[in-house]
């Protein structure tokens, strides 16, 4: 996905890296499994969650490219469920 497509994500109602983890888990509970598989913990996993998807990924030493890939995977996943 190119950068212009990524920047349009929020306008399209899709997940962006700025989404709060609490909102992500509440709005897309199916995202919990992917987050766990990638090593990003969340409230449903029993670990406190604060901040954005991006900040949680940075805390786990993900690169910007890896974070974009996770966001792409999450959007693909929710597109399949809709």
N, C-alpha and C positions, 0 to 999 in steps of 0.2 A: 504494500500500500504506500502511495507517495505521500509526502508531507501535506499537500493541499487536501488530500482525502482525510488525513488524520485531523487536520484543523477543522474540518466540517463535521466531525463526529458528534460533537456536542449539539450542533444545530440539527442533526438528524435524530437526536434522542438516543444515541448510542453511548457506550461507555467511553470515557476519556481517562487519561492518567490522573486527572485532577479530581476524579470522583472520590468522595469520602468513603472510607472502607465500610462504615456503618450503613451508608446509603447503598453501596454496592451489594452488601449481603442482604439487606432488607428487600431491595428491588429485584435482585437476581440471586436467589438462594442457591441456584445451581452453580454459581461461580465459586462457592466454597471449595468444592472438590478440586477445581483447577488451581486455586490459590494454594491449597495444601500440597498438591503435586509439585508446585513450583517453589515450595518452601516459604510461602508468605502466609503467616498465621492470621486468623481472624477471630471474632467473637464466638462464632459457632464452634471454633476449635478449642475454646477455653482460654485463649490468650487475649489480654486486653488489646483493643485496637483503637488507635488514634491517628488522625491525619488522613492523607490521601493514599490512593493506590501507589502513586509514584514515590511518596516518602517512605512507605513500607518497603517497597522494592529497593530503594536506595539503601535503606537500613540493612538489607540483606545482601548488599554489594552487587546488585544488578546494574548493568550498563544501560545507557539511554536506549540503545538498540534492543536490548533484551526486554526492557520495559515496554517498548513499542510492540514487540512481538507478543507479549502477554496480553496487551490491550487488544491486539488483532485477534488473538485466540478467544478472548472473552466475547468480543463482538460476533465472531463467527458462531460461537456456542449459543449466544442468545438469539441470533438470527435463525438458527435451526429450530429453536423452541417456539418461535413465533409463527 
